[in-house]
Amino acid sequence: MHRQSALLDGVTEASLQFHDLLHACRSECLARLPAAQHLLSLDAHVEWYLAWFYQCYPHRPERHVVIAPQPEPAERSPEVQWIRGDGADLCYLPDGAFDLVYAGRFLDRCAPAHQATLLAECNRVLRPGGFLAVEGVDWAVANRFGWAHPAHAHAVTFAQMLAALQLAGFLDTTTYGLVPAPLLGPLPPCAGRFVRAHDGFDDLPVQTVADGLKGRPGNAFGWWITARRVSAAVPVAHLTEELERAAAANAAQRLERVFTPCRTLVAHADGAYLRATPADGEALVLFGPYAEYPTGRYLVRFELALDPPPDGPDDWQRPVCRLDVAAEPDATVLVEKTVRVADLLRLDGPTLQFELTGPTVLEFRVTTLGTLPLLVGVRPRVYSCGTSSEGTSRS
């Protein structure tokens, strides 16, 4: 039994949260990698990488080359050769020098062209019959659950990675689905191209870590592929085209995430809206999208409507909701406004103006006051110098 397998057998449902289970599944897959005398690691971007790797991997390589952006750790095993650099650049490594390349989740951080180059380079530095281990977040599953993270900005699906690996000269020998999608709970509300953003998976209903590896690759939060080098890679240009096609297909199906508590998400002919009722009381309806905007002056227009409309002029001064623009990381309010019924009767709708003195990550927030039924458009429109600006999304 692998050393990590024995450790994980004692993990029980009471202590198993999503990230614990995902990490434990990765650890178990690492423990099942084949023995290698000459090993290359490309995913050492965290301080605890080496300790974790040797806790899980049951074999002691003769030589272990680690490429990482951070400085060499003070303590390391004598067989470890630490190269401070970019794991996407392997041009200085000799052909056929390694028995195993562990790329981990490194590909999720690389754009398609770099993914293609890296797969071809992994083929080159592996001996014939050597192994490449790659893992990643399954884009299709994450997309439907409204989950995204900057470290996985270029995630692909399991099927897309299999196709790329075959072009890169690899044959998959072992595959795993990490954390089956049914364990993640019900799908979040979705309306058209909009989905409620993931706000954290609950504790998962599993008895042991083995349950986390029972997922079918392609229907699990993550995938793991251990593949054997069987031939030379196709030209990098062909591999790039395949991965760029995959990225374009994913972009065409990408759901736009809506940051909201558990509100009703409804589709209308002119877009998607969040519904708040007086029963909600005073409560946050919309926040996010955590997008970065450059220095400048801005105007943001909120889409708000009463459903049903007010009865008459007696309601026109009634407060309905509060709007604000908040700057991260501490949600400092830059400007705010209380909206009354009369504000919603104007053709241009309620707006806020603000100025940024430097690049800033912003939230545009709507809080219902619980007085009247309210529909809130999921995408406030932000204008700079009279033109629309979407910002650079931050998760």
C-alpha positions as CSV (number, residue, x, y, z in Angstrom):
1,M,0.0,0.0,0.0
2,H,1.3,3.5,-0.9
3,R,2.2,5.6,2.1
4,Q,-0.4,8.2,1.2
5,S,-3.1,5.6,0.8
6,A,-2.6,4.4,4.3
7,L,-2.8,8.0,5.6
8,L,-6.0,8.8,3.7
9,D,-7.9,5.7,4.8
10,G,-8.6,7.3,8.2
11,V,-10.2,10.5,6.7
12,T,-13.9,10.5,7.5
13,E,-17.0,12.4,6.5
14,A,-16.8,14.6,9.6
15,S,-13.4,16.1,8.6
16,L,-13.9,16.1,4.8
17,Q,-14.5,19.5,3.1
18,F,-14.3,20.2,-0.6
19,H,-10.7,21.4,-0.7
20,D,-9.6,18.7,1.7
21,L,-11.1,16.1,-0.5
22,L,-9.7,17.6,-3.7
23,H,-6.2,17.8,-2.2
24,A,-6.4,14.3,-0.9
25,C,-7.5,12.9,-4.3
26,R,-4.5,14.6,-5.9
27,S,-2.2,13.2,-3.3
28,E,-3.6,9.7,-3.9
29,C,-3.1,10.0,-7.7
30,L,0.5,11.2,-7.1
31,A,1.1,8.1,-4.9
32,R,0.1,5.9,-7.9
33,L,2.6,7.4,-10.3
34,P,5.2,4.9,-11.7
35,A,8.7,4.8,-10.4
36,A,11.2,7.0,-12.1
37,Q,15.0,7.4,-11.8
38,H,15.0,10.8,-13.5
39,L,12.1,13.0,-12.6
40,L,11.0,16.5,-13.7
41,S,8.5,18.6,-11.7
42,L,6.8,21.7,-13.3
43,D,4.1,22.5,-10.7
44,A,6.3,23.6,-7.7
45,H,4.7,27.0,-7.3
46,V,4.0,26.6,-3.5
47,E,6.4,26.4,-0.6
48,W,5.1,23.1,0.6
49,Y,5.5,21.3,-2.8
50,L,8.6,19.2,-2.0
51,A,7.3,18.1,1.4
52,W,4.0,17.1,-0.1
53,F,5.5,15.4,-3.1
54,Y,7.8,13.2,-1.1
55,Q,5.1,12.4,1.4
56,C,2.9,11.0,-1.4
57,Y,5.3,9.7,-4.0
58,P,6.4,6.2,-2.8
59,H,9.6,6.1,-4.9
60,R,13.0,7.8,-4.4
61,P,14.3,9.1,-7.8
62,E,18.0,9.3,-8.5
63,R,17.6,12.8,-9.9
64,H,14.7,15.2,-9.4
65,V,14.8,18.4,-11.4
66,V,12.3,21.0,-10.1
67,I,11.6,24.2,-12.1
68,A,9.8,26.9,-10.1
69,P,9.5,30.7,-10.0
70,Q,10.4,31.0,-6.3
71,P,13.9,30.8,-4.8
72,E,15.4,27.4,-3.9
73,P,14.2,26.2,-0.4
74,A,16.7,26.2,2.4
75,E,16.2,22.4,2.9
76,R,15.9,19.9,0.2
77,S,16.8,16.3,-0.6
78,P,20.3,15.8,-2.2
79,E,18.8,14.4,-5.4
80,V,16.8,17.6,-6.0
81,Q,18.2,20.1,-8.5
82,W,16.2,23.4,-8.2
83,I,16.0,25.6,-11.2
84,R,14.5,29.0,-10.7
85,G,12.6,29.8,-13.8
86,D,9.5,29.4,-15.9
87,G,8.2,25.8,-16.2
88,A,6.9,26.5,-19.7
89,D,10.5,26.9,-21.0
90,L,12.3,23.6,-21.2
91,C,14.6,24.4,-24.1
92,Y,17.8,24.0,-22.1
93,L,17.0,20.5,-21.0
94,P,18.4,17.6,-23.1
95,D,16.3,15.2,-25.2
96,G,15.2,12.0,-23.5
97,A,16.6,12.9,-20.1
98,F,13.6,12.0,-17.9
99,D,11.5,8.9,-17.1
100,L,8.6,11.0,-15.7
101,V,7.4,14.6,-16.0
102,Y,4.9,15.8,-13.4
103,A,3.2,18.9,-14.8
104,G,0.4,18.9,-12.3
105,R,-2.0,21.8,-12.9
106,F,0.6,23.9,-14.6
107,L,-1.3,23.8,-18.0
108,D,-4.3,25.5,-16.5
109,R,-2.2,28.6,-16.1
110,C,-0.9,28.6,-19.7
111,A,-2.5,30.1,-22.8
112,P,-3.2,27.7,-25.7
113,A,0.0,28.4,-27.6
114,H,2.1,27.9,-24.4
115,Q,0.2,24.7,-23.6
116,A,1.1,23.4,-27.1
117,T,4.7,24.2,-26.7
118,L,4.9,22.7,-23.3
119,L,3.3,19.4,-24.3
120,A,5.7,19.1,-27.3
121,E,8.7,19.9,-25.0
122,C,7.5,17.3,-22.5
123,N,7.5,14.8,-25.3
124,R,11.1,15.8,-26.2
125,V,12.6,15.6,-22.8
126,L,11.0,12.3,-22.0
127,R,12.6,9.0,-23.0
128,P,10.6,6.7,-25.3
129,G,8.0,5.0,-23.1
130,G,8.4,7.7,-20.4
131,F,5.4,9.1,-18.6
132,L,3.7,12.6,-18.4
133,A,1.3,13.3,-15.5
134,V,-1.1,16.3,-16.0
135,E,-4.2,17.4,-14.1
136,G,-6.6,20.2,-14.2
137,V,-10.0,21.6,-13.4
138,D,-12.6,20.3,-15.9
139,W,-13.8,23.5,-17.6
140,A,-17.2,22.2,-18.5
141,V,-18.1,21.2,-15.0
142,A,-16.6,24.3,-13.4
143,N,-18.5,26.5,-15.9
144,R,-21.9,25.0,-15.1
145,F,-21.3,25.3,-11.4
146,G,-20.3,29.0,-11.8
147,W,-16.8,28.3,-10.5
148,A,-13.7,30.2,-11.8
149,H,-10.3,31.1,-10.5
150,P,-7.4,33.1,-12.0
151,A,-5.0,30.2,-11.5
152,H,-7.2,28.1,-13.8
153,A,-8.0,30.7,-16.4
154,H,-7.0,28.4,-19.3
155,A,-8.7,25.2,-18.0
156,V,-9.9,22.7,-20.6
157,T,-12.2,19.7,-20.5
158,F,-11.0,16.1,-20.0
159,A,-11.8,15.2,-23.6
160,Q,-10.0,18.3,-25.0
161,M,-6.8,17.4,-23.1
162,L,-7.0,13.8,-24.2
163,A,-7.1,15.0,-27.8
164,A,-4.2,17.3,-27.3
165,L,-2.1,14.6,-25.6
166,Q,-2.7,12.2,-28.6
167,L,-1.4,14.9,-31.0
168,A,1.6,15.5,-28.6
169,G,2.6,11.8,-29.0
170,F,1.1,10.4,-25.7
171,L,-1.3,7.6,-25.0
172,D,-3.3,7.9,-21.8
173,T,-2.7,4.9,-19.5
174,T,-4.4,6.0,-16.3
175,T,-7.2,8.5,-15.8
176,Y,-9.1,9.7,-12.8
177,G,-12.1,12.0,-12.1
178,L,-11.4,14.1,-9.0
179,V,-14.5,14.8,-6.9
180,P,-17.5,13.5,-8.8
181,A,-19.9,16.2,-9.9
182,P,-22.9,14.7,-8.1
183,L,-21.0,15.2,-4.8
184,L,-20.9,18.9,-5.4
185,G,-24.6,19.4,-4.8
186,P,-27.4,20.9,-6.9
187,L,-26.4,23.0,-9.9
188,P,-26.8,26.8,-9.1
189,P,-29.6,28.7,-10.8
190,C,-29.0,29.5,-14.4
191,A,-30.9,31.9,-16.8
192,G,-29.8,32.0,-20.4
193,R,-26.1,32.8,-20.4
194,F,-26.0,33.7,-16.8
195,V,-25.3,31.5,-13.7
196,R,-25.1,32.3,-10.1
197,A,-21.4,32.4,-9.1
198,H,-20.0,29.6,-7.0
199,D,-19.9,30.6,-3.4
200,G,-18.3,27.6,-1.8
201,F,-19.2,23.9,-1.9
202,D,-20.7,22.5,1.3
203,D,-19.1,19.6,3.2
204,L,-19.3,16.7,0.9
205,P,-21.3,13.5,1.6
206,V,-18.4,11.0,1.4
207,Q,-17.1,8.3,3.8
208,T,-13.5,8.1,2.6
209,V,-11.2,9.7,0.1
210,A,-11.8,6.7,-2.2
211,D,-15.2,8.2,-2.9
212,G,-13.6,11.3,-4.3
213,L,-11.9,9.2,-7.0
214,K,-15.0,7.3,-8.2
215,G,-16.0,10.0,-10.6
216,R,-16.0,9.5,-14.3
217,P,-13.4,11.8,-15.9
218,G,-15.5,14.5,-17.7
219,N,-18.1,14.4,-15.0
220,A,-16.0,15.4,-12.0
221,F,-14.6,18.7,-10.8
222,G,-11.1,17.8,-11.8
223,W,-9.3,15.3,-14.0
224,W,-5.9,13.5,-13.8
225,I,-4.2,11.8,-16.7
226,T,-1.0,9.8,-16.6
227,A,0.1,9.3,-20.2
228,R,2.9,7.3,-21.9
229,R,5.1,8.8,-24.6
230,V,4.5,6.6,-27.7
231,S,5.7,8.7,-30.6
232,A,7.0,12.1,-31.5
233,A,4.7,15.1,-31.3
234,V,3.0,16.7,-34.3
235,P,4.4,20.2,-35.2
236,V,3.7,22.7,-32.5
237,A,1.6,24.8,-34.9
238,H,-0.9,21.9,-35.4
239,L,-1.1,21.4,-31.6
240,T,-1.6,25.1,-31.1
241,E,-4.5,25.1,-33.6
242,E,-6.2,22.2,-31.7
243,L,-5.9,23.9,-28.3
244,E,-7.0,27.3,-29.7
245,R,-10.1,25.6,-31.2
246,A,-10.8,24.1,-27.8
247,A,-10.4,27.5,-26.1
248,A,-12.7,29.2,-28.7
249,A,-15.4,26.5,-28.2
250,N,-15.2,27.0,-24.4
251,A,-15.5,30.7,-24.8
252,A,-18.6,30.4,-26.9
253,Q,-20.3,28.4,-24.2
254,R,-19.0,30.3,-21.2
255,L,-21.7,31.2,-18.7
256,E,-21.4,34.7,-17.2
257,R,-21.2,34.5,-13.5
258,V,-23.6,36.5,-11.4
259,F,-22.5,37.4,-7.8
260,T,-25.5,37.2,-5.6
261,P,-26.8,35.5,-2.4
262,C,-29.5,32.9,-2.9
263,R,-31.8,35.1,-5.0
264,T,-34.1,34.1,-7.7
265,L,-32.5,34.4,-11.2
266,V,-35.0,35.0,-13.9
267,A,-34.7,35.4,-17.7
268,H,-36.4,38.2,-19.5
269,A,-36.4,39.1,-23.2
270,D,-33.9,41.9,-22.6
271,G,-31.5,39.9,-20.3
272,A,-31.4,38.2,-16.9
273,Y,-32.6,39.7,-13.6
274,L,-32.5,38.9,-9.9
275,R,-35.8,39.1,-8.1
276,A,-36.1,40.5,-4.5
277,T,-39.3,40.6,-2.6
278,P,-40.4,42.5,0.6
279,A,-40.1,39.1,2.4
280,D,-36.3,39.4,2.0
281,G,-36.1,42.5,4.1
282,E,-33.1,44.7,3.8
283,A,-30.6,42.4,2.0
284,L,-27.8,42.4,-0.5
285,V,-29.1,41.4,-4.0
286,L,-26.1,41.9,-6.3
287,F,-22.4,42.3,-5.8
288,G,-19.1,41.7,-7.8
289,P,-17.9,41.3,-10.5
290,Y,-14.5,42.0,-9.0
291,A,-13.2,43.6,-12.2
292,E,-10.2,45.9,-12.5
293,Y,-10.7,49.3,-14.0
294,P,-7.9,51.7,-14.9
295,T,-7.5,55.3,-13.8
296,G,-10.3,57.6,-15.0
297,R,-13.8,59.0,-14.5
298,Y,-16.7,56.6,-14.8
299,L,-20.5,56.4,-14.8
300,V,-22.3,53.1,-14.0
301,R,-25.9,52.6,-14.9
302,F,-28.0,50.0,-13.0
303,E,-31.0,48.2,-14.5
304,L,-33.8,48.2,-12.0
305,A,-37.5,47.7,-12.3
306,L,-40.5,47.3,-9.9
307,D,-42.5,44.2,-10.5
308,P,-45.4,45.0,-10.3
309,P,-45.2,48.7,-10.9
310,P,-46.3,51.1,-8.1
311,D,-50.0,52.0,-7.7
312,G,-49.7,55.7,-8.0
313,P,-47.9,59.0,-7.0
314,D,-48.3,58.2,-3.3
315,D,-45.4,55.7,-3.6
316,W,-43.0,57.8,-5.7
317,Q,-40.9,59.0,-2.8
318,R,-40.7,55.6,-1.2
319,P,-37.1,54.2,-0.9
320,V,-36.6,51.0,-2.8
321,C,-32.9,50.1,-2.7
322,R,-29.4,51.3,-2.1
323,L,-26.7,51.4,-4.8
324,D,-22.9,51.7,-4.2
325,V,-19.6,51.3,-5.9
326,A,-17.0,49.6,-3.6
327,A,-13.2,49.2,-4.1
328,E,-11.4,46.0,-3.1
329,P,-9.7,44.6,-1.2
330,D,-11.6,46.0,1.8
331,A,-14.9,47.0,0.0
332,T,-14.3,50.7,0.6
333,V,-17.4,52.6,-0.6
334,L,-16.5,55.2,-3.3
335,V,-20.0,56.5,-3.9
336,E,-23.5,55.4,-2.9
337,K,-27.1,56.4,-3.4
338,T,-30.6,55.6,-2.1
339,V,-33.0,54.9,-4.9
340,R,-36.7,55.9,-4.7
341,V,-39.6,54.9,-6.8
342,A,-39.5,58.1,-8.7
343,D,-35.9,57.4,-9.8
344,L,-37.0,54.2,-11.4
345,L,-39.6,56.0,-13.5
346,R,-37.0,58.0,-15.4
347,L,-36.0,56.8,-18.9
348,D,-32.3,56.8,-18.2
349,G,-32.6,54.9,-14.9
350,P,-30.4,55.4,-11.8
351,T,-26.7,56.0,-12.2
352,L,-23.6,56.7,-10.1
353,Q,-20.5,58.6,-11.1
354,F,-17.0,58.1,-9.6
355,E,-13.3,58.7,-10.3
356,L,-10.4,56.3,-9.9
357,T,-6.8,57.6,-9.2
358,G,-5.3,54.3,-10.0
359,P,-6.1,50.8,-11.3
360,T,-8.8,49.4,-8.9
361,V,-10.8,46.2,-8.5
362,L,-14.5,47.2,-8.1
363,E,-17.8,45.9,-7.0
364,F,-21.2,47.3,-8.1
365,R,-23.7,46.5,-5.3
366,V,-27.5,46.6,-5.0
367,T,-29.1,46.3,-1.6
368,T,-32.9,46.0,-1.4
369,L,-34.6,47.8,1.4
370,G,-37.5,45.3,1.5
371,T,-40.2,47.8,0.7
372,L,-41.3,46.8,-2.8
373,P,-40.8,43.8,-5.2
374,L,-37.7,44.6,-7.2
375,L,-36.0,43.3,-10.4
376,V,-32.2,43.9,-10.6
377,G,-30.3,43.5,-13.9
378,V,-27.3,41.2,-13.4
379,R,-24.9,43.4,-15.4
380,P,-24.6,47.1,-14.5
381,R,-23.2,49.0,-17.5
382,V,-20.0,50.9,-16.9
383,Y,-19.1,53.9,-19.1
384,S,-15.8,55.7,-19.5
385,C,-15.6,58.9,-21.6
386,G,-19.0,58.0,-23.1
387,T,-18.0,54.4,-24.1
388,S,-18.8,51.1,-22.5
389,S,-16.0,49.4,-20.5
390,E,-16.3,45.9,-19.2
391,G,-13.2,45.8,-17.1
392,T,-10.8,42.9,-16.6
393,S,-12.6,40.2,-14.7
394,R,-11.1,39.2,-11.3
395,S,-12.3,36.2,-9.4
